[in-house]
């Protein structure tokens, strides 16, 4: 495939993709959000994980701390409830 043919195919595919986006129910919002999430996924991952952590801590109470320590391997090594003077 030469360069001219490649550019023609590329323009054709871009036009098809533009048709698909314009046929969607809120194309401007969808394209803005998808580009934003594509470039900055941490902007949604960090707040959602923080909210999930708060919700789980509220629902589970102190056992949530033990669960987190068990997941990351700290339950057997460091249990702050066993350290004198902490509680």
WOWO-V609577 format. One record per backbone hydrogen bond with DSSP energy under -0.5 kcal/mol. CO is the residue of the C=O (numbers start at 1). NH is the residue of the N-H. Records with the same first field share a line. If there is no record, write none. Layout:
BEGIN
CO->NH + NH
END
This chain:
BEGIN
2->6
3->7
4->8
5->9
6->10
7->11
8->12
9->13
10->14
11->15
12->16
13->17
14->18
15->19
16->20
17->21
18->22
19->23
20->24
21->24
24->27
26->30
27->31
28->32
29->33
30->34
31->35
32->36
33->37
34->38
35->39
36->40
40->43
41->44 + 45
42->46
44->48
45->49
46->50
47->51
48->52
49->53
50->54
51->55
52->56
53->57
54->58
55->59
56->60
57->61
60->63
61->64
62->65 + 66
63->67
64->68
65->69
66->70
67->71
68->72
69->74 + 75
70->73
74->78
78->80
79->82
80->83
82->84
83->86 + 87
END
